[in-house]
Amino acid sequence: MSIWQAITANFSPNAGNDSATGKRSSAALDAEMLKRATQIDLKELIQLRYQSAHLSLSSQRKAYSSLAGNYNSPFKGRGLNFDEVRPYQPGDDIRNIDWNVTARTDRVHTKVFKEERERPVFIIVDLSNSMYFGSRHCLKSVTAAKAAALFAWAGADNNNRIGGLIFNDSTHIEMRPKGGHQGVLRFLKLLTDFHNSSNNSSNNSSNNSSNNKSHNMKPNSSIGNKSAAENSKPPLNTELLFARIQKVIHPGSFVLLISDFNQTNKDILKHIRYIARHNDLIINHIYDPLEMELPPPGLYGISNGEQYSLLNTQNHSLRVSFQALFQKKRDKIEQFCFQNRAHLINLLTNENVADKFLSVLGKDSTIRRIAKSRH
């Protein structure tokens, strides 16, 4: 049963009076399950804090932040990790003079230490229209929110500042890196409000469109998801958005990009490639089982909330080409990650997000690339 069918079944005007109490309780249960599958629960995102303790954000890339932290920096100065001994220069701290080397060489030498800098965590969440889809467990957008929350808590556990950018097809919201758990809570609140406001509008549009169709009424443009003002908004220029992200992220940061990559083109990949070159980039590819393989042979009604059609999955060649198309897309993503030294996490909507991240970023295992060479 699709989401639209579940809604219309629960609120059908033809429902009889028999067993009204049982039907109401069943409808309430279905509505609660539907809400959990299509809406982000802020409390649930906060509870992921207790599952992030085993995630490790170790990295081979140096940090360039100006704030002190737990990661090695290319800057020489005061710190805990000894780097080298060099001849004394005016301005050096005399407390760091190495008297043993000075005595052997008859020339004053001083010790130099590597400074430790914090590493900002920047999370990019794609909430475009294609992310509001799901046939198992929940929508891709809900899975993306859980992945973002888990990674944000892991960053806070490592004393990093948390920032991010959330975008859809028409607008975006940006948050500068902010330290501590307050930074995580602020980001999760922005993510929840941004997602649920868009999804509530989408559900209202679907309900109104379905009700108008069932009653043979002409759709009312003033009711539903997008008002006339929203429809007049120009689509978001994603290429310019990623060009801005490229400038906002400080080199040496941890970057998590969460998307289904249904609208990614060469121009966007150019900016992602630049981000991967100067940061530790983790790409979280989210997809639904229905995108991998068509449902069992049959005739299915499909809808995007505004248009309705029938899908015939009995054609064997159609099923094979559908699978091949998805596999080609996934191979391209893996090859891109391999070529640009980015880490890849493939995540299905019906998989446990915490278990998936632990298998890749767990403290008992180093960060490893899922993408492998085809040679």
WOKA-V300457 format. One record per pair of residues at least 12 apart in sequence whose ideal C-beta (glycine too) atoms are under 6 Angstrom apart, sorted by the first residue. I is the first residue (numbers start at 0). GAP is how many residues later the second one is. Records with the same first field share a line. If there is no record, write none. Layout:
I: GAP + GAP
//
This chain:
3: 202 + 206
5: 24 + 28
7: 202
9: 17 + 20
36: 101
37: 101 + 161
38: 157
39: 102 + 105 + 152 + 155 + 156
41: 150
44: 104 + 143
47: 101 + 102 + 105
48: 104
50: 303
51: 98 + 101 + 102 + 105
53: 304 + 308 + 309
54: 99 + 306
55: 305 + 307
56: 97 + 101 + 197
58: 221
60: 219
61: 12 + 190
62: 54 + 56 + 189
63: 187 + 188
64: 52 + 53
66: 51
68: 47 + 48 + 49
69: 89
70: 46 + 48
71: 42
72: 42 + 44
74: 40
75: 36
76: 38
77: 35
78: 34 + 35 + 36 + 37
80: 33
81: 31
82: 29 + 30 + 31
83: 28
84: 13 + 16 + 24 + 26
85: 26
86: 22
87: 20 + 22
91: 18
95: 14 + 15
96: 13
97: 13
117: 42
118: 41 + 135
119: 41 + 57 + 130 + 133
120: 34 + 39 + 41 + 133
121: 41 + 127 + 131 + 133
122: 25 + 41 + 133
123: 41 + 133
124: 19 + 23 + 41 + 133
125: 133
126: 14 + 41 + 68
127: 40 + 41
128: 40
129: 130 + 132
130: 129
131: 70
133: 154 + 215
134: 153 + 155
135: 153 + 213 + 214
136: 212 + 213
137: 211
139: 120 + 146 + 209
140: 54
142: 143 + 206
143: 114 + 142
144: 46
145: 207
146: 111 + 137 + 206
147: 110
148: 39
149: 203 + 207
150: 105
151: 32 + 35
152: 31
155: 25 + 28
160: 16 + 17 + 18
161: 21 + 22 + 25
162: 12 + 13 + 14
163: 23
165: 25 + 28
167: 30
168: 66 + 67
169: 63 + 66
172: 17 + 21
174: 12 + 15
200: 24
201: 23
203: 20 + 21
204: 19 + 20 + 100
205: 99
207: 15 + 16
208: 96 + 97
237: 30
238: 28 + 29
241: 26 + 29
242: 28
245: 25 + 28 + 29
250: 27
252: 26
253: 26
254: 20 + 24 + 26
255: 26
256: 26
257: 26
259: 26 + 27
272: 67
275: 64 + 66
280: 61
281: 61
282: 54 + 59 + 61
283: 61 + 63
284: 48 + 61
285: 61
287: 61
290: 35
291: 34
292: 30
293: 19 + 25 + 28
294: 18
296: 16 + 17
297: 15
298: 13
333: 37
336: 34
337: 33 + 35
342: 24 + 26
343: 26 + 27
344: 15
//
